[in-house]
Amino acid sequence: MNDHRIVLIPGDGIGPEVSGAVRRVFREVEAPVEWEEQQAGVAALSGSDDVLPESTLASIQDHRVALKGPCTTPVGSGFRSVNVRLRKALNLYVAVRPIRSLPGVETRYQDVDIVVLRENTEGLYSGIENEVAPGVVTSIKVATELASSRIARWAFHYAKERGRKKVTVMHKANIMKLADGMFVRCAKKAHEESGLSDVGYEEVIIDAGCMRIVQDPEQYDVLLLQNLYGDVISDLCAGLVGGLGVVPGANIGEDCAIFEAVHGSAPDIAGKGVANPLALLMSSVMMLNYLAETRADARCREAAERIKVAYNRALEDGQKTRDLGGELNTEQFVEALVARLG
Ligand SMILES: NC(=O)c1ccc[n+]([C@@H]2O[C@H](COP(=O)([O-])OP(=O)(O)OC[C@H]3O[C@@H](n4cnc5c(N)ncnc54)[C@H](O)[C@@H]3O)[C@@H](O)[C@H]2O)c1
């Protein structure tokens, strides 16, 4: 079997630093991946007038799998988010964000193992905003039965495949009776139709849900949320296990998948060589497992396992970057990981 041609988008800020770390580790484990580098984000503007060049989009459509660094989005004005555009353009309707306690990373909690499933294509991220009169703005939340049912069915399928015990829908259907009400109804129906009596189902109003997550995260398993809620809850959950430096993600659709860390371009530390590369490395492990499953390639599973074992060993041995209370910079952490590759 040939190596897999995968699109690599370094992105902005710390993106080139953390994607460089992934390249290095993939070389060391001889992962069966051949990179095709493409640009997106502010980084793309040196060769294009668009932060999401047509050639980048076409390359992902062609190769179907990408690993992406973070892309900067200006606050309050300027261009629309590259991430939102990509997810919509490629119909990557579910964001999967596993949030797990890690060995050697001390936090207030011991056994967090939550998977956030975020609807990725609509909700308040529809980008429809109008100033209807001076000083009066409307932001439109788009919710469709199609997208709500699609992600709900995906969630129960995922729970079954991964042996997860419970899916919790977090919502605000007491206030947004139509949009959130429909999301909850679709989730309930998908659970009933799944016939999965051994996968629990619950509905929680999201404000109380936030409190419960912080008080006792170990009671949660799979969380199913609309777009904005999923975005916010992902970062909240990241805080339970050591921060944004250790939370990976995948954006998955029928035809393509883009793997990326939950964190952004971290302008406060960009260019300093201190970013934690783990979140993107873990995303790359998810990508290898996805390739192993969808393309029946055992070499990918083996490479994923070797990387995972090595970073867990490094953490257990106290080899950590500064965000986790350690002293290593990006390169030193990568060296520590490489030294522990089996
Ligand atoms: N998927 C994406 O491309 C994506 C996701 C989120 C934010 N963003 C963009 O990133 C930019 C910055 O956003 P922000 O500051 O709100 O969030 P951020 O995630 O970039 O940073 C938040 C904090 O976490 C720290 N942090 C993040 N990743 C880290 C890592 N790997 N190692 C160590 N510390 C890390 C940062 O230093 C910062 O203090 C914005 O333009 C935003 O739109 C992009």
The ligand as an ORCA input file, in Angstrom:
! r2SCAN-3c Opt
* xyz 0 1
  N      -9.011     26.256     15.114
  C      -8.457     27.447     15.043
  O      -7.777     27.768     14.076
  C      -8.660     28.423     16.169
  C      -9.230     28.017     17.389
  C      -9.350     28.961     18.404
  C      -8.915     30.255     18.197
  N      -8.391     30.625     17.002
  C      -7.839     31.970     16.759
  O      -6.606     32.058     17.474
  C      -6.379     33.428     17.853
  C      -6.009     33.494     19.329
  O      -7.128     33.079     20.091
  P      -7.156     33.007     21.675
  O      -6.007     33.785     22.230
  O      -8.518     33.286     22.113
  O      -6.971     31.459     22.005
  P      -5.666     30.552     21.976
  O      -6.115     29.142     22.076
  O      -4.813     30.896     20.822
  O      -4.864     30.940     23.320
  C      -5.476     30.949     24.610
  C      -4.375     30.780     25.668
  O      -3.897     29.424     25.641
  C      -2.507     29.378     25.400
  N      -2.222     28.266     24.489
  C      -2.964     27.909     23.410
  N      -2.386     26.884     22.798
  C      -1.259     26.585     23.492
  C      -0.238     25.615     23.317
  N      -0.262     24.731     22.309
  N       0.802     25.612     24.195
  C       0.823     26.479     25.210
  N      -0.117     27.421     25.434
  C      -1.150     27.475     24.563
  C      -2.168     30.717     24.755
  O      -0.816     31.055     24.956
  C      -3.162     31.653     25.419
  O      -2.647     32.111     26.637
  C      -7.650     34.188     17.481
  O      -7.406     34.854     16.272
  C      -8.687     33.094     17.313
  O      -9.707     33.449     16.410
  C      -8.227     29.722     15.993
*
